[in-house]
Amino acid sequence: MRSPRGGGGGVGGFYRGAGAGQEHVDLIPSIPDDVAVDCLARVPHASHRAMRRVCRGWRSAAATPAFASARAQAGANEDLVYLMQFGNPSAADADGPKDDDGPANTPAYGVAVYNVTTGQWRRERGAPPVVPVFAQCAAVGTRLAVLGGWDPRTFEPVADVHVLDAATGRWRRGAPMRSARSFFACAEAGGRIYVAGGHDKHKNALKTAEAYDPEADAWDPLPDMSEERDECDGMATVAGDRFLAVSGYRTARQGGFERDAEWFDPPRAPGGGSSASGSALRGPRRCERARLVHRGQRRHGVDGDAARVARGRPLPPGLKAGTARAVCVEEGQGRGDRGA
């Protein structure tokens, strides 16, 4: 049984036993729990997984709002960029996940973490054993969702969803999308993750759209777009009140990227509704295959400041440059006032 210790400011401690025989176990012997949490809050994010394995009390404390508040007050928050891209299994660490049943030339998608605060790369060891190729990603709060993509064995689109809670370091299987799709628009807006377009297993472009609520772990259908869009790009307004599916092409016009966009505006159309923009898009008539998306008040493209920072460090072993998807998950106002 886990319970806050009296007078500890809401800090989670650990109690052994039941009823009147309960005995409080200090997070750190002879130190009040609130002081212990203040110490634990300074542990770097890269070591949180090991820290949570020390004991149930530490694992419980690390999951409380008081722990997050202590990290913010201590200036220990860190901004993380989770990057998914092709990996080279032979170059990965020996203790990484293995799949002895798959052929040696099976494409592998890896998950790496770039710590913007410290400038360090590391591999995400808790990731699913098989990450779909060309999977999309989006973040809501501290939750990172990996959606869709190709099955690396069959090269067919999947509806799979994997969710990482960056606060606890735990992955879980999320509710699958209503439609299997790949190369689709994806972005977070207003606390929900929106997907639209892409193509199915027959390489037919899609015009369907849906929204994911990570709290309820449920998908809701959205009205179809006015036209199908394969390889469209997902964007959202800074205010989070509009989701856009930009460019893309129809099945009959392979590679003929459109110069317009469609958007979905939840506040204005709670019952559903999408509309097309008639204005032309400036720049190349194609969707970029790699970009960094920052949640909150800052959003950077591949030429933004965040991308330049990320390019300053080599990728970890087993990952290589190329087609990639990335999303930033930040804890808040951290060292150097870097919260987004």
Buried (B, 14 or more C-beta within 10 A) or exposed (E): EBEBBEEBEBBBBBBEEEEEEEEBBBBBEEEBBBEBBBEBBEBEBBEBBEBBEEEEBBBBBBBBEBBBBBBBEBEBBBBBBBBBBBBEBEEBEEEBBEEEEBEEEEBBBBBBBBBBBBEBBBBBEEBBEBBBBBBBBBBBBBBBBBBBBBBBBEEEBBBBBBBBBBBBBEBEEBBBBBBBBBBBBBBBBBEBBBBBBBBBBEEEBBBBBBBBBBEEEEBEEBBBBEBBBBBBBBBBBEEBEBBBBBBBBBBEEEEEBBEBBBBBBBEEEEEBEBBEEEEEBEEEEEBEBBBBBBBEEBBBEBEBEBBEBBEEEEBBBBBEEEEBBBBBBBBBBBBEEBBB
